[in-house]
Amino acid sequence: MMEIYRPTWAEINLDHLWHNVLEAKKHTPHKIMIPVIKANAYGHGAIQVMRFLYEKGIRIAAVSLLEEALEIREAFPDIEILMLGPILPNDLIVASKYHIDITIYSQEIYEAVKSLGLWVTCHLKVDSGMSRYGFIKPKEIALMVEELQMMKHVSLKGIYTHFATASEDETFYKKQLTRFKKVLDMIKTLPPMVHISNSSSAFKYEKEYRFTTHYRLGISLYGLSLDNPKPDLKPVMSLKSKIVQIKNLKPLECVGYGATYCAKEDEKIGICPIGYADGWIRKNKTGFVEIKGKKYKIVGIICMDACFIKIDEDVHVGDTATLYGNMISVDDVAKRLHTINYEVCTSLSYRVPRVFIKGEKND
Ligand SMILES: Cc1ncc(COP(=O)(O)O)c(C=O)c1O
């Protein structure tokens, strides 16, 4: 584990992560979960998250990049790794060597796979309406499937699509679903894996589907969701720092770059060693942190490595400030920043040590 030399860290509660897995299972009977651990497991620490899931018996994961796939492969020689993102033709050799299951998402990759002459395992991606990666035309897709299934050096493991509006627009979702089913109807022999759901779709609809075998669980694995009402999930990550110094300001004395916040009266300012280089971006200046069960306002401009909190007599050097995780949720921070919870957790930088908690009594 990374040594911690400053009191700023992210707590990753693996008991909560497991709670979320079990909760997803309730909504997806007889289906196999593919944990999505791209982008460092949405900021939570891909290797440690996978290690925990591995201990629980999970032997499959999805990432986006080949770099991510190779990092996971090094740590887990015997799991299935599905690369959801695009691969370049020249990199197929690497994917083949390290047994990474690639996504065939374009004609160029399809042709490159055909002519590779090396063993390659793959999934075919259908673009059912999101206009991102994948193929659109059902007849062409069906022919591709047949051709891939006949090739000696290719194992076509799966076919899948991805939804653009699983958490918001049911009409568009259904349109995509219909298009995907039309593709499946054209295929003589389906590959062994058929998967369509992300978190939102898994919780809302997966129970109804007879034709899917797997689902890809990202954000809700980490206890977050865009759904309303939200599923019964437990947030996995809390972001914490400590008050390392307190300044007693006199009226008109100011804090931080630009001297944008100046005291109106005698005020106490606590300094936390976390800033925008940690992913605690400058727009958080309008927010709050929680110290000993009470919310305190962030003031001044957030520095690269520090931020300022307007505190009172109850706060002392060494007290823990929770930036999100308890009274203040990741969703609160996302709302403040006009973004979504995905962006808040994936933006936490490599500088913040992740501390993993396991075996605690869940509340
Ligand atoms: C292709 C694909 N599948 C699954 C997921 C997981 O989605 P979610 O985090 O909403 O569960 C993603 C995330 O972006 C994705 O790109």
The ligand as a MOL file (V3000), in Angstrom:
LIG
                    3D

  0  0  0     0  0            999 V3000
M  V30 BEGIN CTAB
M  V30 COUNTS 16 16 0 0 0
M  V30 BEGIN ATOM
M  V30 1 C -19.9270 -0.1450 -22.5100 0
M  V30 2 C -20.1860 0.1160 -21.0660 0
M  V30 3 N -20.7870 -0.8280 -20.3270 0
M  V30 4 C -21.0570 -0.6450 -19.0190 0
M  V30 5 C -20.7160 0.5150 -18.3770 0
M  V30 6 C -21.0760 0.6910 -16.9210 0
M  V30 7 O -22.0680 1.6510 -16.7980 0
M  V30 8 P -22.5970 2.0960 -15.3650 0
M  V30 9 O -21.4610 2.7240 -14.6760 0
M  V30 10 O -23.6800 3.0480 -15.6720 0
M  V30 11 O -23.0540 0.8450 -14.6800 0
M  V30 12 C -20.1050 1.5430 -19.0990 0
M  V30 13 C -19.7850 2.8010 -18.4350 0
M  V30 14 O -19.5610 3.8320 -18.9620 0
M  V30 15 C -19.8240 1.3360 -20.4830 0
M  V30 16 O -19.2240 2.2770 -21.2260 0
M  V30 END ATOM
M  V30 BEGIN BOND
M  V30 1 1 1 2
M  V30 2 1 2 3
M  V30 3 2 2 15
M  V30 4 2 3 4
M  V30 5 1 4 5
M  V30 6 1 5 6
M  V30 7 2 5 12
M  V30 8 1 6 7
M  V30 9 1 7 8
M  V30 10 2 8 9
M  V30 11 1 8 10
M  V30 12 1 8 11
M  V30 13 1 12 13
M  V30 14 1 12 15
M  V30 15 2 13 14
M  V30 16 1 15 16
M  V30 END BOND
M  V30 END CTAB
M  END
